[in-house]
Amino acid sequence: MSFHGWSVFALFWVVFVTTPGPNAVNCMGNGMAHGFRRSLWGVAAILTQASLFLTLSALGVAALIAASPDLLHGLKLAGAAVLVWLGIRGWMNAGKIVTTDRASGGTIYSRALMIATINAKSLAGYLAAFTQFVQPDVPLGHQMIYIYPTALTITALSYSGYTALGALLGRAALGAVLNLWFRRAMALAFVLYGILVGSSGGAHVRT
Protein backbone atom coordinates (compact mmCIF):
# COMPACT_ATOMS: atom_id res chain seq x y z
CA MET A 1 0.00 0.00 0.00
CA SER A 2 1.54 3.29 -1.10
CA PHE A 3 1.93 6.23 1.27
CA HIS A 4 -0.52 8.21 -0.86
CA GLY A 5 -3.08 5.41 -0.72
CA TRP A 6 -2.62 5.05 3.04
CA SER A 7 -2.96 8.81 3.66
CA VAL A 8 -6.16 9.01 1.62
CA PHE A 9 -7.57 6.03 3.52
CA ALA A 10 -6.57 7.58 6.86
CA LEU A 11 -8.29 10.86 5.94
CA PHE A 12 -11.43 8.99 4.90
CA TRP A 13 -11.42 7.09 8.18
CA VAL A 14 -11.02 10.25 10.25
CA VAL A 15 -14.14 11.69 8.62
CA PHE A 16 -15.94 8.34 8.89
CA VAL A 17 -15.49 7.90 12.65
CA THR A 18 -15.55 11.52 13.82
CA THR A 19 -18.86 12.43 12.20
CA PRO A 20 -21.39 12.30 15.08
CA GLY A 21 -23.66 9.29 15.07
CA PRO A 22 -25.15 6.72 17.50
CA ASN A 23 -21.71 5.56 18.69
CA ALA A 24 -20.62 9.11 19.47
CA VAL A 25 -23.85 9.87 21.32
CA ASN A 26 -23.51 6.69 23.34
CA CYS A 27 -19.88 7.44 24.23
CA MET A 28 -20.82 10.90 25.47
CA GLY A 29 -23.70 9.47 27.48
CA ASN A 30 -21.42 6.87 29.03
CA GLY A 31 -18.87 9.52 29.94
CA MET A 32 -21.51 11.64 31.63
CA ALA A 33 -23.05 8.77 33.57
CA HIS A 34 -20.06 6.60 34.45
CA GLY A 35 -16.93 8.71 34.21
CA PHE A 36 -14.09 8.41 31.71
CA ARG A 37 -12.21 5.32 32.90
CA ARG A 38 -15.21 3.00 33.26
CA SER A 39 -16.71 4.27 30.00
CA LEU A 40 -13.66 3.07 28.09
CA TRP A 41 -15.43 -0.28 28.08
CA GLY A 42 -17.75 1.32 25.53
CA VAL A 43 -14.78 2.31 23.37
CA ALA A 44 -13.49 -1.26 23.62
CA ALA A 45 -16.84 -2.49 22.33
CA ILE A 46 -16.67 -0.16 19.32
CA LEU A 47 -13.15 -1.44 18.58
CA THR A 48 -14.50 -4.99 18.75
CA GLN A 49 -17.21 -4.10 16.25
CA ALA A 50 -14.69 -2.31 14.03
CA SER A 51 -12.40 -5.35 14.02
CA LEU A 52 -15.35 -7.60 13.18
CA PHE A 53 -16.62 -5.41 10.35
CA LEU A 54 -13.13 -4.95 8.91
CA THR A 55 -12.67 -8.71 8.90
CA LEU A 56 -16.10 -9.35 7.35
CA SER A 57 -15.37 -6.77 4.68
CA ALA A 58 -11.99 -8.33 3.94
CA LEU A 59 -13.57 -11.78 3.64
CA GLY A 60 -16.28 -10.50 1.32
CA VAL A 61 -19.14 -11.26 3.74
CA ALA A 62 -20.16 -7.60 3.85
CA ALA A 63 -20.48 -7.59 0.07
CA LEU A 64 -22.80 -10.62 0.23
CA ILE A 65 -25.02 -8.89 2.81
CA ALA A 66 -25.06 -5.65 0.82
CA ALA A 67 -25.99 -7.61 -2.31
CA SER A 68 -29.13 -8.95 -0.60
CA PRO A 69 -31.62 -6.04 -0.50
CA ASP A 70 -34.14 -7.87 1.68
CA LEU A 71 -31.56 -8.89 4.27
CA LEU A 72 -29.99 -5.44 4.36
CA HIS A 73 -33.41 -3.81 4.64
CA GLY A 74 -34.37 -6.11 7.50
CA LEU A 75 -31.13 -5.40 9.35
CA LYS A 76 -31.65 -1.69 8.84
CA LEU A 77 -35.19 -1.74 10.21
CA ALA A 78 -34.15 -3.84 13.21
CA GLY A 79 -31.31 -1.46 13.97
CA ALA A 80 -33.60 1.54 13.60
CA ALA A 81 -36.11 0.04 16.02
CA VAL A 82 -33.43 -0.56 18.66
CA LEU A 83 -32.11 3.01 18.32
CA VAL A 84 -35.62 4.44 18.73
CA TRP A 85 -36.21 2.21 21.75
CA LEU A 86 -32.93 3.32 23.34
CA GLY A 87 -33.88 6.94 22.73
CA ILE A 88 -37.30 6.58 24.32
CA ARG A 89 -35.85 4.80 27.33
CA GLY A 90 -33.13 7.44 27.63
CA TRP A 91 -35.73 10.23 27.59
CA MET A 92 -37.75 8.50 30.30
CA ASN A 93 -34.65 8.00 32.46
CA ALA A 94 -33.23 11.50 31.90
CA GLY A 95 -34.75 12.86 35.08
CA LYS A 96 -33.27 10.15 37.30
CA ILE A 97 -30.27 10.97 39.45
CA VAL A 98 -27.03 9.89 37.80
CA THR A 99 -24.59 7.80 39.80
CA THR A 100 -21.13 7.12 38.41
CA ASP A 101 -21.02 3.52 39.69
CA ARG A 102 -24.39 2.27 38.49
CA ALA A 103 -23.34 0.10 35.52
CA SER A 104 -20.67 -2.56 35.36
CA GLY A 105 -18.01 -2.63 32.68
CA GLY A 106 -19.73 -5.62 31.10
CA THR A 107 -23.04 -3.79 30.88
CA ILE A 108 -21.42 -0.75 29.26
CA TYR A 109 -19.52 -3.00 26.83
CA SER A 110 -22.53 -5.08 25.77
CA ARG A 111 -24.76 -2.04 25.24
CA ALA A 112 -22.11 -0.24 23.19
CA LEU A 113 -21.45 -3.38 21.14
CA MET A 114 -25.15 -3.71 20.38
CA ILE A 115 -25.44 -0.07 19.30
CA ALA A 116 -22.35 -0.34 17.10
CA THR A 117 -23.29 -3.66 15.52
CA ILE A 118 -26.97 -3.02 14.71
CA ASN A 119 -26.07 -0.07 12.48
CA ALA A 120 -26.42 -1.74 9.09
CA LYS A 121 -25.36 1.46 7.34
CA SER A 122 -22.10 1.31 9.26
CA LEU A 123 -21.45 -2.05 7.60
CA ALA A 124 -22.03 -0.35 4.26
CA GLY A 125 -19.42 2.22 5.26
CA TYR A 126 -16.81 -0.45 5.94
CA LEU A 127 -17.63 -2.06 2.62
CA ALA A 128 -17.24 1.30 0.89
CA ALA A 129 -13.82 1.70 2.47
CA PHE A 130 -12.69 -1.60 1.03
CA THR A 131 -14.12 -1.06 -2.43
CA GLN A 132 -12.52 2.37 -2.64
CA PHE A 133 -9.12 1.81 -1.04
CA VAL A 134 -8.14 -1.86 -1.28
CA GLN A 135 -5.99 -2.44 -4.36
CA PRO A 136 -6.85 -5.69 -6.18
CA ASP A 137 -3.33 -6.04 -7.58
CA VAL A 138 -1.72 -5.99 -4.11
CA PRO A 139 -1.95 -8.96 -1.71
CA LEU A 140 -4.78 -8.33 0.77
CA GLY A 141 -2.73 -9.44 3.75
CA HIS A 142 -0.07 -6.83 2.99
CA GLN A 143 -2.69 -4.08 2.85
CA MET A 144 -4.32 -5.24 6.10
CA ILE A 145 -1.01 -4.61 7.89
CA TYR A 146 -1.65 -0.91 7.27
CA ILE A 147 -5.45 -0.77 7.26
CA TYR A 148 -6.15 -2.52 10.58
CA PRO A 149 -3.88 -0.48 12.89
CA THR A 150 -4.73 2.77 11.11
CA ALA A 151 -8.49 2.25 11.34
CA LEU A 152 -8.44 0.99 14.92
CA THR A 153 -6.12 3.73 16.19
CA ILE A 154 -8.20 6.51 14.65
CA THR A 155 -11.40 4.87 15.92
CA ALA A 156 -10.00 4.60 19.46
CA LEU A 157 -8.86 8.22 19.50
CA SER A 158 -12.17 9.51 18.14
CA TYR A 159 -14.47 7.72 20.55
CA SER A 160 -12.15 8.20 23.51
CA GLY A 161 -12.46 11.91 22.74
CA TYR A 162 -16.26 11.74 22.71
CA THR A 163 -16.14 9.82 25.99
CA ALA A 164 -13.82 12.39 27.57
CA LEU A 165 -16.13 15.21 26.44
CA GLY A 166 -19.09 13.47 28.03
CA ALA A 167 -17.14 12.92 31.26
CA LEU A 168 -16.22 16.61 31.41
CA LEU A 169 -19.81 17.66 30.82
CA GLY A 170 -21.05 15.20 33.42
CA ARG A 171 -18.56 16.45 36.01
CA ALA A 172 -19.60 20.04 35.36
CA ALA A 173 -23.35 19.49 35.35
CA LEU A 174 -24.05 16.35 37.39
CA GLY A 175 -27.53 16.69 38.86
CA ALA A 176 -28.07 20.14 37.31
CA VAL A 177 -30.74 21.31 34.88
CA LEU A 178 -28.17 21.22 32.06
CA ASN A 179 -27.63 17.52 32.76
CA LEU A 180 -31.34 16.79 32.34
CA TRP A 181 -31.66 18.61 29.04
CA PHE A 182 -28.39 17.28 27.67
CA ARG A 183 -29.45 13.71 28.42
CA ARG A 184 -32.81 14.38 26.79
CA ALA A 185 -31.03 15.80 23.74
CA MET A 186 -28.93 12.65 23.45
CA ALA A 187 -32.04 10.50 23.84
CA LEU A 188 -33.75 12.49 21.10
CA ALA A 189 -30.65 12.03 18.92
CA PHE A 190 -31.03 8.24 19.20
CA VAL A 191 -34.67 8.50 18.10
CA LEU A 192 -33.77 10.73 15.16
CA TYR A 193 -30.90 8.47 14.09
CA GLY A 194 -33.26 5.50 14.26
CA ILE A 195 -35.84 7.26 12.07
CA LEU A 196 -33.17 8.32 9.58
CA VAL A 197 -31.64 4.84 9.41
CA GLY A 198 -35.03 3.23 8.95
CA SER A 199 -36.25 5.63 6.29
CA SER A 200 -33.09 6.26 4.30
CA GLY A 201 -32.13 4.17 1.34
CA GLY A 202 -28.92 6.01 0.50
CA ALA A 203 -25.32 5.06 1.10
CA HIS A 204 -24.36 7.91 3.42
CA VAL A 205 -23.28 6.57 6.77
CA ARG A 206 -22.79 7.66 10.34
CA THR A 207 -20.97 5.69 12.98
Backbone hydrogen bonds, N-H to C=O, Kabsch-Sander energy under -0.5 kcal/mol:
donor,donor_aa,acceptor,acceptor_aa,energy
6,W,2,S,-2.6
7,S,3,F,-2.7
8,V,4,H,-2.2
9,F,5,G,-2.1
10,A,6,W,-2.8
11,L,7,S,-2.2
12,F,8,V,-2.4
13,W,9,F,-2.6
14,V,10,A,-2.1
15,V,11,L,-2.0
16,F,12,F,-2.5
17,V,13,W,-2.5
18,T,14,V,-1.5
19,T,15,V,-1.3
25,V,21,G,-2.4
26,N,22,P,-2.5
27,C,23,N,-2.4
28,M,24,A,-2.2
29,G,25,V,-2.3
30,N,26,N,-2.7
31,G,27,C,-2.5
32,M,28,M,-2.2
33,A,29,G,-2.3
34,H,30,N,-3.2
35,G,31,G,-1.4
39,S,35,G,-1.4
40,L,36,F,-0.8
40,L,37,R,-1.0
41,W,38,R,-1.5
42,G,39,S,-1.6
43,V,39,S,-0.9
44,A,40,L,-2.3
45,A,41,W,-1.7
46,I,42,G,-1.8
47,L,43,V,-2.2
48,T,44,A,-1.9
49,Q,45,A,-2.4
50,A,46,I,-2.6
51,S,47,L,-2.4
52,L,48,T,-2.3
53,F,49,Q,-2.9
54,L,50,A,-2.5
55,T,51,S,-2.1
56,L,52,L,-2.7
57,S,53,F,-2.4
58,A,54,L,-2.3
59,L,55,T,-2.2
60,G,56,L,-0.7
60,G,57,S,-0.7
61,V,56,L,-1.6
62,A,56,L,-1.1
64,L,60,G,-1.5
65,I,61,V,-2.2
66,A,62,A,-2.7
67,A,63,A,-1.6
68,S,65,I,-1.4
72,L,68,S,-2.6
73,H,69,P,-2.6
74,G,70,D,-2.4
75,L,71,L,-2.5
76,K,72,L,-2.3
77,L,73,H,-2.3
78,A,74,G,-2.3
79,G,75,L,-2.5
80,A,76,K,-2.3
81,A,77,L,-2.4
82,V,78,A,-1.9
83,L,79,G,-2.2
84,V,80,A,-2.4
85,W,81,A,-2.4
86,L,82,V,-2.7
87,G,83,L,-2.2
88,I,84,V,-2.5
89,R,85,W,-2.5
90,G,86,L,-2.4
91,W,87,G,-2.3
92,M,88,I,-2.1
93,N,89,R,-1.8
94,A,90,G,-0.6
94,A,91,W,-0.7
96,K,93,N,-1.6
102,R,99,T,-1.2
108,I,104,S,-2.2
109,Y,105,G,-2.5
110,S,106,G,-2.7
111,R,107,T,-2.1
112,A,108,I,-2.2
113,L,109,Y,-2.6
114,M,110,S,-2.0
115,I,111,R,-2.3
116,A,112,A,-2.4
117,T,113,L,-2.4
118,I,114,M,-2.3
120,A,118,I,-1.5
122,S,119,N,-1.0
123,L,119,N,-1.2
124,A,120,A,-1.5
125,G,121,K,-1.5
126,Y,122,S,-2.0
127,L,123,L,-2.3
128,A,124,A,-2.3
129,A,125,G,-2.0
130,F,126,Y,-1.8
131,T,127,L,-2.6
132,Q,128,A,-1.9
133,F,129,A,-2.0
134,V,130,F,-1.9
138,V,135,Q,-1.6
143,Q,139,P,-1.5
144,M,140,L,-2.4
145,I,141,G,-1.1
146,Y,143,Q,-1.2
147,I,143,Q,-2.5
148,Y,144,M,-2.1
150,T,146,Y,-1.4
151,A,147,I,-2.8
152,L,148,Y,-2.6
153,T,149,P,-2.1
154,I,150,T,-2.2
155,T,151,A,-2.2
156,A,152,L,-2.5
157,L,153,T,-2.4
158,S,154,I,-2.4
159,Y,155,T,-2.3
160,S,156,A,-2.0
161,G,157,L,-1.7
162,Y,158,S,-1.8
163,T,159,Y,-2.0
164,A,160,S,-2.6
165,L,161,G,-2.3
166,G,162,Y,-2.2
167,A,163,T,-2.4
168,L,164,A,-2.4
169,L,165,L,-2.4
170,G,166,G,-2.7
171,R,167,A,-2.3
172,A,168,L,-1.7
173,A,169,L,-1.9
174,L,170,G,-1.1
176,A,173,A,-2.4
179,N,173,A,-0.6
180,L,176,A,-1.4
181,W,177,V,-2.2
182,F,178,L,-2.5
183,R,179,N,-2.4
184,R,180,L,-1.9
185,A,181,W,-2.2
186,M,182,F,-2.2
187,A,183,R,-2.1
188,L,184,R,-2.6
189,A,185,A,-2.0
190,F,186,M,-1.8
191,V,187,A,-1.8
192,L,188,L,-2.7
193,Y,189,A,-2.8
194,G,190,F,-2.4
195,I,191,V,-2.4
196,L,192,L,-2.7
197,V,193,Y,-2.9
198,G,194,G,-2.4
199,S,195,I,-1.8
200,S,196,L,-1.9
207,T,16,F,-0.5
207,T,19,T,-0.6
